[in-house]
Amino acid sequence: MSKKKAVVIGAGVNGLVLSNYLQKNNYDVKIIEKSSKIGGACTFDKIKIDNKNIDFAKGATVLGMMPDFIFNDTGLSNKLKIYSPEYQKIVYFENDNTEINIYKDPNRLEKELYDKVGERGRVKEFREDENRVIKYIQEGYLKGEAPSFHKASKVLGEDLAQLWIRGTARNLLDYYFTSEKTKLYMGMTVIESSPESIDSEGSAFIIPLMDSGSVFGGYWGYVKHGIWQVTEELGLLNESIGIEINTSSVIKSIDRERKKVMLNDGKSFDYDILIFATDPVSPMKYIDNESLKKSIIKRKYTGTSGKVTAFFKNKVRWVNHSDNDDSLSSFRFIFSVDNLDDFEIKSQNTLNGLKDYEPGYIQVYCEGAGQRKLGNDEPFDKLIFFTKNLSYDKKGEELPHIHEEIKNKVFKYISNPEDCIGSVFLTPKDMNEQFYFPEGNIDHMMLTEGQNFDKRTFSKIDGSFYSYGNMKDIFYCGAGSYPCGSVAGTAGYMCFKNIINN
């Protein structure tokens, strides 16, 4: 049986995952990537300190939000060494020096929250219900099943589906918890990729969505040598099964009548199906469809997440914590607010450009300690400070005072801050320029009302969720499609299922 021709535009994780599955299912796949290397936002940069070169994650930082079956099916599980800290997560509230241990065991967690913040709500019930919703989401991933509120209601029951999928994050958090600090920790992922309002319809769904990866059972972890190994190895795996990857390739035009993609260098590729594994806006440069263009322009794309990568000449030592790498690699969170109302105000202030930086929370990835656990000893220890809330309109180099403010918020909890000998600061504007995110959003498109769950699609064709508009031979599976870019590779796999099932 002759193979169908598939052209995939974009060699980020979704494009690479989609291509892997298509090539193994009787498609001849060619990938077009305009950058000089593959990986999209899952790539690295270099810095020289004391005449020593060190690589560091430029965009994506940790693994975790990838389904385990994709990790296995693609062959990545045979190529990568990974590690997830077993030690509890640690939360600091800087205004009153509260320190909370977020234990995996719900009984220990319930006691800790009761003792530290006076939580008298339903902690265990929250975890049980959240796990039910996550299980439903994960089963949908595996089946490649388009999200459906009707199906969710049948599986979860109407009340749970309304609360967790259609409801607001504020109502969800108020339903289970009494302490504002508990609500903040459990609800922080609502604004992880964008300044979503906790009062927006459907914002509750972001909470289980951001725990729906299964490589580490809903948690995050590290990849030996760095997260970019995921896309580098996937690129090699794809080439080994016959996929042609064309980097530094800029599209000149797409002839939909002749089903041909033309490049600036004179090359051309025929296709039976064409898939954009890009941001949602870029395809409109090549496809003339006014109604689709209008709907895409109306979408919300703003991001308010930034990151500081800090390098230390000696092992980072955390105040009041042990010196072993089990503890040192644990994820840490630093909150500058202590109630939902302030959390909301600061998030929306940066969305509306009222402040360059409104301290909300900082998520600390202890990359160096994680690498040591994986047997990768590097010349410098590394910490990554994933930071909320930064406005969209300035680059990191324009905000040296904010760069220092972010570092100082973390250094308060470190006993050897003087060992930090260099750092790199990226803002949403940097993300826009370096990774082509439309407005600096790591998920490309906000997870807001009308852009979340069953609405996170550009399809105008019933039964073909990943079609691009009303075009039966063109699909979209970038980070702007369901579930979102954070759940790595999942949109690519689900688009593959959509294609072969139709």
Secondary structure as UniProt FT lines:
FT   STRAND          4..9
FT   HELIX           13..23
FT   TURN            24..26
FT   STRAND          27..32
FT   TURN            40..41
FT   STRAND          44..49
FT   TURN            50..51
FT   STRAND          52..57
FT   HELIX           68..73
FT   HELIX           76..78
FT   STRAND          82..83
FT   STRAND          89..93
FT   TURN            94..97
FT   STRAND          98..102
FT   HELIX           106..117
FT   HELIX           123..143
FT   HELIX           149..156
FT   HELIX           158..161
FT   HELIX           162..166
FT   HELIX           169..176
FT   HELIX           180..187
FT   HELIX           188..191
FT   TURN            198..199
FT   TURN            201..202
FT   HELIX           203..205
FT   HELIX           206..209
FT   TURN            210..211
FT   TURN            214..218
FT   STRAND          221..223
FT   TURN            224..225
FT   TURN            227..228
FT   HELIX           229..240
FT   TURN            241..242
FT   STRAND          244..246
FT   STRAND          251..255
FT   TURN            256..259
FT   STRAND          260..263
FT   TURN            264..265
FT   STRAND          268..270
FT   STRAND          273..276
FT   HELIX           282..285
FT   HELIX           290..297
FT   STRAND          305..312
FT   TURN            319..320
FT   HELIX           325..328
FT   STRAND          332..335
FT   HELIX           340..351
FT   TURN            352..353
FT   STRAND          357..365
FT   HELIX           367..373
FT   TURN            374..375
FT   STRAND          381..390
FT   HELIX           396..398
FT   HELIX           400..411
FT   TURN            412..413
FT   HELIX           417..419
FT   STRAND          420..426
FT   HELIX           428..435
FT   TURN            442..443
FT   TURN            449..450
FT   HELIX           453..455
FT   TURN            462..463
FT   TURN            465..466
FT   STRAND          467..469
FT   STRAND          471..476
FT   TURN            479..480
FT   TURN            485..486
FT   TURN            488..489
FT   HELIX           490..501
//
